């Protein structure tokens, strides 16, 4: 396994709209980010993944791009962005930009041309089809509910949009379109960025003929994912991208890939494959979702989570590379989801951080995670902004579902949980803005904020600083192998990492009750030479690890020779 800077790095995701507002308009911006770079430096992160700051009508909060080479005026100017890049690099922080090329905005110049006529030179930049007996070309459902097709009166045909109708899918079968994208990527690399996070990149190759999706329940629309996830030409496209854009550049690439398996991830990230460095997989994000998707809530099952993460740890060891994450702009806050955001909020946030950061892969911290920020419960649907949430609410109300039940799902899984403004201090709006924030701040900002956390040596923030520092000091953390212990225990999450004559024993109690950990016999430890690397409670370092009485949400990591 080769050593690479991006394998040893820790990434921090910034969602610009919610990070820091510098001009009082209620929307976070680039100058706001610049003002907080010393905070990120203090945390110890190596890379910032910047969610989209490009020109956009904001139908899907910037993931609908109308000009890939311009900065959205709400966020600032290209000069502001260039200053951000320079100030990051000055502090030794790399910048990774979001690449959203499965779809563009319907307000992109290419699409404005494409919809004008069937013989327009840009027509084939998008996916157009005739209707089928007065209905859509096929029965695919949009990820954001409803049909994945939109009728355009100008030409009497439909265009495909796997997401919002304002996000038409780009036609990767067209080599001219691909070259436009590669040219745009080189534009940003020439500006000095350090890599790309690629939005739903495994959706870009569609099955020829775009067949109807299986529809056993006879619904009007059905998920067509088997015809656009990991499609027939995906590896060809990514290898071409690598050859024309990425080859010879020491940059970081991560592909967001719903529905990918470890075997497929080996093909995407294997070192001899010349595609991507790592993937974001979603299997562990579905651990509390029922048969009907994310809004169908089922209880959290630790055994299931351990099984999934172990499969990825062992499946990519030496064969590819993992991204490690609990949170991002699309996911609820992990301390509310898998932890205890009440009396054990701080301790359980530390435990969850420990379990993730001690695994093999590149860890991602989402803004506010290092503070133990929690989900939000707005009183009314009118306070929510996310298009996915609002579409689902409308659809469920129309189906006659009880509003309280719908809100329960939104409280648990809505994307706005991650999008409430960053909580900087205890002043109004958490110090995020002098104006009215675009979405309300979580009311608990007076208790949970960066200023308070930085002053408290026992805060989640300082614990995360230590986790980050440990990864840089111990090669075993990025590169070691993985063995799960206590596979069938529904509270204890424990594993062993091994590398170059050293081992780590990671022990966590994922519950509100005390638990007893008994060290398995095959783990041989010289008690006199073991080292306690980190723990989220006060621990006597001389205490034997043959048997440990774990407190609720307790985490410990020991290092020893083998």
N, C-alpha and C positions, 0 to 999 in steps of 0.2 A: 504494500500500500504506500503510495507516494505521499510525502508530506507537502502540504500546500497552505498558503496563508489563510485561505478561506475555510480550511478545515479547523483551524485554531482560533478563528475569529468569533466574536459575539456580535450579533446584529440587533439593532434597535429600529423598530418600525415607527415612523412618524406618519400620522394621518393629518395632513397640514391644516385642514379646515377646523380641527379640534385641538390643535397643540398650543398655539399662543398667538393672540391677536395684538398687533403693534399699533393699529390705527383707530381702534374703537368702533369698527363697523360690525363687530360681533362675529367675524369670520377669521380664523387663524390664517397666518400669512408667512411669507418667507422671511421678512424682517423679524417677525416673532420667533421663528426658529433660530435665526442667528443670535438673538438675545439670550437663548437658552443653551448654546453650545457648550459653555463651561459646565453646566449641569450634566450634560452627556459625557463630557470628559471626566468629570468627577466620578460618574458611575463606572467608567472604565470600558465603555463599548468601543468597538473597532470600526464598525460599519453602520451607516444609516441607510435603511431602505425607505425611500421617500415615496409615499403613495402619490398618485398623479397630480401634477401641478400645471398640466398643459391646458391650452384653450379648450373650453368645454361649456355646453349649455347647462351642465349639472343635472341632467335627468337622473343619473346614477352616481352622483357625487364625484364627478371627474373621471369615472371609468367609461365615459362616453366622450371621446376626444374629437374635437372639430378641427384642430390644427396641432400636429405632433411637434412642431418646431417653434411654437409660441407659448409663452407663460400666460395662464389665466390672470386677467387684470385684478380679480379679487385677491390673488395671492401676491401680486407684485409685477415686476418687470424681469426681462432677461438679465439686466444689469444686477438686480437683486439676487437672482439665482446664481450668477457668476461669483458674486461676493460670498454667497453661502458656500459654494464649492471651495473657494479659496480659504475661507475661515475654517471649514471642516478640515481641509488638507493641512492647514497650519497647525491644527491640533492633533494631527495623526489619525483623523477619522476619514474613512472612505465613504463615497456616496454611490448608492445603487439606485437607479431610476426604475420606475414601473414601466413595463412595456405592454401595451394593451393592443394587440393586433389580431385577435380573433374577430373583432368588430371595431367599427368607428362610430362616431355620432352620425345621425342622419343630417346633421348640419355641416359635415365635412364637405369640402369642395368636390371631392371625388364622388360622393353620393348625390350631391345636388346635380351634378352632371349626369350621373348614372341613371337617375330616374326620369330624365327629360325625354329620352327616346330609345328605342330598341337598338338603333345603330350608332348611338353615342359612343365615342372611343372609350369612355369610362364604364360603359354598361357592364362589362365583364369583370369589373373590379368587385362586384357583389354577386349574390346568388339569387337570380330571378327565375321564376317558373310560372307557367300558365296555371290557372285554377283547374280543379278536378270536379266536373259536373256542378259548377256553380259554388264549389267550396274550396277551401285551401288546398294547395298541392299535395300535402300529406297531413297526417294526424298528430304531428309532433307538438308537444306542449312546451311553452317557454319556461325557462327556469323561474321566471317571475310571474307565472300563472298565465292562463289563456293560451291562445294559439301562438306558435312560433313563426307565423306568417302574417304579413300585413299587405293589404291590397293597395296598389298605387293607381289612381285613376288615369294618370298621364299616359300610361301604356297598357292599362288593363291587365297587368300581371302582378304577382305577389313577390315580395322579397323576404328572405329568411332572416329572422332575428332570434337567436337562442336566448337572448335576455330581453331587455325592453324593446318596444317597437321603435324607439329612438336610437337603438344600437344595432344597425344592420350588420350581418356577418360579412366579412371580407372573403373574397373568393381566391383561396390559395392555389387553386388549380391554374390560375393565370400567372405566367412567369413575369409579366410586366408589373403586376401588383407586388409580387414577391421582391422584385428588384427595387421598387419604390420603398418598401419596408426596410430592406438591407441598407439602402442609401440613408434613410432616416436614422437607423441605428448607428451608422458610421458618423453621422452628424453629431450625435450625442457623445460618442466615444472620442471624437476629435475635440470636443469641449472639455474632455478630461474626466468623464465619469468612470467609475470603477466596476461597473457591471449592470446587469438587468435582472429584475424580478419579472417573470413573464406570466401575465394574467391568463388563466385557463388555456395555456398554450397547447394542451393535448386535445383541444376541440377543433384545431384548424384544418384537419383533414376529414372530410365527410365521405361517407360511403357513396359511391357513384349510384345515380338513380334515386337517391334520397327515399328509400322505401318506407312505407307505413310502419309505425312501431307496433309491437305486439300489444294487444288491448283486450286482455281476458275479461275485464270488468265492463267492456262496452262503453267506456266513457267517451265524451266528445274528443278529448285530447289525451295523449299518452306520452310518457317519457321516451324520447328517441335516442337516449344516450348511447345505446349499443351501436348506433350508426354515426356518431360523431366523437365519441371519446376514444382516443388511441386509434384513430382511423388508419386506412390502408397506406397512406403516403406520409404519415407523421414523421417517421425516422428519416425518410428521404428529405423532407423539408428542413428538419433540424440539422441534418448533416450539411445541407447546402448553406443554411444560415451560418453554421460554424465556419465553413470554408470561406464564405464571402465576407464575413463580419468579424468573427471571434478568434479565428486561428492566429496564433502568434502574439495574442494580447493577454496579459496576465490579469484577466478580469474575472469576476464572479458571476455565475448565472444560476438562477433557480427557477424551475418551472412549476407553476401552480397546476396540479394535475388531479382533478377529482376522478375517482374511479380507477386509479392506477394500482397495480399489485407490485409486491417486491420484485417479482420476476421481470415485469415490464420496466420497473425502475432501474434494474440492472442494465437494461438495454439503453435507457435514456442517460444514465450517469456513469456507466462503466468507462474506465480510463482509456480503453482502446477504441471507444465508440465515437468519440469526437462529436458529441451532441451538447449535453448540459453538465454542470457540476453537481447539481442536486435537485431533488424534487420536493415539493410540498405535497404530501399525501393527506387524505382526509378520513382514513378509516377510523382513527381514534376519535374523530370529531362526531362520528355517528353512534358512539357507544351508548348514548342516552336517547337515541331516536328509534321510534317504532317502525313498523312496516310501511307506514304512509309518509315517511320522510321526517325532516327536522322538527316540524311543528307537532308531531305525534310523540308526546313525551312518555318516556319509560324511565324507571328508576336507574340511577347510576350503578353500574356493576363493575367493581374493581377487578374481579377475576377476568372479565371480558377485556378490560382495558390492558391488563398485564399481558394477556395472550396476544393482542394486536401489536403492542409496542415491542414485545419480544420477537415476534415474527419479522418486524422491520429491522430490529437491531441485529439479529442473526442473519437475515436475508441479504443485507447490504454490506456486511462486514467483509472487507477485501474485494467486494464486487461492485461497489457504487458508493453513494453517500446520502445520508439522511439529513433532512432539516428537522430541527426539534422545536416544537412550539405548542403552547397551550392556548394562546390568544392571538387574534389579529382583528382587522377592521370588520371582518364578517362573522366573528364568533363572540359569544357572551364572555363575560369576565370569569376566569377559571376559579377564583376563590369562591364565587357564588355558585359555580357549576359543580366542581368536584371537591371543593373544600367546605369550610364552615365560615360564612361571612358575618356571623354574629360574634359570640364571645371568643371564638378561637380564630378570628380573622387573621391576625398577625402571624400566629404560629402555623396555621394551615397554609397561608400564602408562602411561608418559608419552606414548609415541607414540600409543597408542589414544585417550587423552584428547585429544590435539592434533587428531587426525583428526575426532573427533566435535564438539569444541567450536568448531571453526572453520567449521562448516556453518551454514546458515540454519535457524532453528527454536529452540525452547526446550529447553536441555539439562537432563537429569535425572541426578543423581548418586545412586547407591544406597549406603547406609551401608557403609563399608569400602572402597568403590571408590577413594576418595581416599587410601587407604593401600596400594593394590595387594594387597588380600586375595585369597586363592586358593581354588580348589575344595578340598574335603576328601575323604579316602578312608577312611571308617570300615571297620573290619575285618569287621563283620558286619551283615547286614540288620537285626538287632535294635537297632542304634544309630540307625537312621533313623526319622523321625517323620512324614514327609509322606504323606498319604493317597493321592495320585496314585502315588507311588513304591511304596508298600506294595501297593496294588491291582495295579499292573503286575507286580510281582515274583511275587505269588500266581498271577496269570493265566499268566505265562510258565513258571513251575515246573510248573503243571498241564498245559501244552502240551508239557512235556518238554524245554524249552530248558535248556542247560547253565548252572549258576548263575554260573560265572565270566563268561560272556558277558553275562548280565543285569547283573552288578555293573559290568562295563565301561561299560554304558550309563548306569547310575546315577552312577558316578564322573564321567562326562562331562556329563550333562544333568539329574541329579536336582535338585529344587527346594531340598532341604536344603543344597546348596552355598552358597546365598545366605543361609541362615537360621541358620548357626552364629553364636554370639554375637560382637558387636562386640569387637575386640581393643584394649583401652584401654592396657594396660601389660603388663609382663612378670611381674606377680604371678600367683598361682594363678587359673585360669579367665580369664586375660587381663584381670583387674580388672573383669570384667562382673558378678560376683556374689560375695558372701561364702558363699553356700550351694552347692547342687548344681545346675548349670545344667539347664534343661529339655531341652536338646540339647547334646551335648559341644562344647567349644570346639575349633577347629582347632589341632592340636598345634604349628603354627608360630607361635603367638602371641608367643613370646619374641623372635622375630626381627622379626615384623611386628606393630607396635602403634602407637597414636596418640602415646603419650608419646615414643617413640623418633623417630617421624616428625617431630614438631614441633621436636625438638631438632636435627634434621639439615637444614641448608639445602638439601641436594640431594635431599630425599625426594620421593616422589610427592605427599604432602600439599602441600608448598610449591609444587610445579609446578602443581597444580590451583588453588591460590590465585591464581597468576599467570594461568592460563587464564580464571578467573572475572573477574579485574580487567580483562583485555584486552577482554572482551566489553562491559564497561561503558564503556570508554574509546574504543571504536572502533565507530561505527554500522555500518560496513561488515560487521561480523561478524553481527549479527542480520539486517540488511536487504539485503546484497549479493546479486547474481545468482551463478550457479554454472556453471562449465565444467570438465568432467573432462578431465585430460590422461592420457596413458599408458594409454588404455583397455584395451589388450590385454596389458599387462605383468602378470605374475603375482607381482611383488614390490613394485613401486613404486606408491604411492597418492599421486597429486598432483592438485591442482585449483586453479583461479583463481576468486577472488571479485571482483566489481566493483561500485562504488557511488560516485556523486557525484565522479567524477574520481580515485578511488583504486582500487587493486587490492591483493589479497593473493595471494601465491603460497604454497601449502601443499605441502610435500614430505615424504613418509614412505617409509621402507624397511621393509616388513612381512616381514622374513625374518631368518634367523640368519647370512646371508652379507653381505659388502659388495656394493654395487651402484653403478652409475654413472648419475647423472641428467644428461641433456643438455637444456637449456632449448629448448623448441620455438621456431622462428623467429618465429611470430606473436605471441609474448609479448615486447613491447618494454620493456626496463628500463634506466633511466639508472643505471648501476652506482654512480655517486658519490652518488646521492640515495636509494638503497634503504635500508631500515631492517630489521634483524633483530629481530622482535618477541619470538620465543621459540624455544628449541632445547633438546633434551635431552642434547646433548653440548657441550663447550666448542668454540666456533666463532670463527674470526677474522672479524669483521664486514666486513672489507674484501675478503674472498675473493670472487672472481668467481662469479656463479651461472650462467654460461654452461655450465659443466660442474662437477659436484660428485661427489666420491667419497664416497658415503654409507656410514657404518658400519652394522653390524647394528642394526635397529630405530631408526635415526636419524630424528628429526623436526625440521623447520625451518619457520618461517613468516616470510616477507618481506613488507614493505609498501612500495609505491611509487606514484608518481603516474602517471596515464594521460591 
